[in-house]
Amino acid sequence: MIYLDNAATSFPKPEAVYQALDAFARQSLANPGRAGHKMALAAEHALDNARHLLNQFFRGDGPERFVFTLNGTDALNMAFKGVLADGDHIITTDLEHNSVSRPLRAMELAGRISLTRLRADGGGTLDPDAVRRAITPRTRLVALTHASNVVGTIQPVADVGRITRAHDLLFLVDAAQTAGVVPIDVRAMHIDLLAFPGHKSLLGPTGTGALHVGRRARVRAWREGGTGGDSASETQPTEYPYFLEGGTPNVLGVAGLSAGVQYVQEQGLERIHAHETALTERLWQRLEEIGGFEVFGHRDMSRRVGTISFRSEVLPAAELGGILDQAFDIAVRPGLHCAPYIHRALGTFPDGTVRVSPGPFSTEADIDRLAEALKEITAF
Ligand SMILES: Cc1ncc(COP(=O)(O)O)c(C=O)c1O
């Protein structure tokens, strides 16, 4: 199988991640606990170690401000449901994934919040000035994806961060498509809430993610339970990260995530970004040579991640994706990619596009094989 669906989850993982998972599962897979036995302490140490790594990696407000979650969606829900209050106005965009759009739309439909959804330009980029113009006296939060999971375009997060801070708003960034491949400095970019999965470009296993809760954000606990310490307290201890982390955490997954983050640090995220965007540019050139394809978004690779979306003049996306899988053993992602608003804006709703997303281990030969297959399929 040629796997080109890294925007959904990265595969394969670095060898060091498999080794870390295996070693941890065999030797240290206890329930973490601050006051427990040696194995419980070792498991707790694995969580602490990961929080330190993430804090360095994203220049966070402290390791304890990284709250582990099930995935990116869980982190986003924790933020929205923990921060927003009745009557708040929220600014968001048509680039967002359903894990941002749906919780916000549900709160809007319930009459709890009001929502402004800004449109990206034809190249797939948000104009920061549109954010400034949309601010009202009731605006509480701006929620923006760092890169579109459909067209791969990187958004001007630092510029929007300056605007939100100047107006004393909270700024939430969905870094699902950038964490591990585009530099993120939460303090310099004025990001109050950073939500990210661990299983995409941070190269950890599925079942991992985190929410960084900056010091300006007040989040209500919505998952209360055991914390491995402070058991006498009748309610959730207010100390971070335990305040937001009730229940047995995915300590095995987090041990794998640490190995993934270390791999990215060793390789250098700029290098991984350059590799992945070079492969998407190669595919773009091949598609032009073959003809009959429309590729979406601007072509400045320094402002894109390695994700490319296109449609064929002759075959719907779903059919193309199915043939690539069944006849050529190539995994791509056809459809709407959980992001219906941007597909409406592109004019690709409801069929969607074919999304190709190489990862750090994808090769030029993989892209050439895909291009040959596309040529063969669309020649009929
Ligand atoms: C932009 C974006 N946001 C959020 C998510 C949700 O992440 P997860 O699948 O880890 O819940 C995704 C996943 O594809 C995404 O691409």
The ligand as an SDF file (V2000), in Angstrom:
LIG
                    3D

 16 16  0  0  0  0  0  0  0  0999 V2000
   -8.1230   20.8580   10.7790 C   0  0  0  0  0  0  0  0  0  0  0  0
   -8.5430   19.7110   11.6560 C   0  0  0  0  0  0  0  0  0  0  0  0
   -9.0720   19.9660   12.8490 N   0  0  0  0  0  0  0  0  0  0  0  0
   -9.4300   18.9930   13.6930 C   0  0  0  0  0  0  0  0  0  0  0  0
   -9.2930   17.6640   13.3470 C   0  0  0  0  0  0  0  0  0  0  0  0
   -9.7470   16.6190   14.3060 C   0  0  0  0  0  0  0  0  0  0  0  0
   -8.6710   15.8930   14.8040 O   0  0  0  0  0  0  0  0  0  0  0  0
   -8.9090   14.4340   15.3810 P   0  0  0  0  0  0  0  0  0  0  0  0
   -9.1900   13.5460   14.2210 O   0  0  0  0  0  0  0  0  0  0  0  0
   -7.6350   14.1060   16.0850 O   0  0  0  0  0  0  0  0  0  0  0  0
  -10.0690   14.5010   16.3170 O   0  0  0  0  0  0  0  0  0  0  0  0
   -8.7450   17.3350   12.1020 C   0  0  0  0  0  0  0  0  0  0  0  0
   -8.6100   15.9300   11.6900 C   0  0  0  0  0  0  0  0  0  0  0  0
   -8.5120   15.6100   10.5400 O   0  0  0  0  0  0  0  0  0  0  0  0
   -8.3440   18.3970   11.2400 C   0  0  0  0  0  0  0  0  0  0  0  0
   -7.8140   18.1480   10.0480 O   0  0  0  0  0  0  0  0  0  0  0  0
  1  2  1  0
  2  3  1  0
  2 15  2  0
  3  4  2  0
  4  5  1  0
  5  6  1  0
  5 12  2  0
  6  7  1  0
  7  8  1  0
  8  9  2  0
  8 10  1  0
  8 11  1  0
 12 13  1  0
 12 15  1  0
 13 14  2  0
 15 16  1  0
M  END
$$$$
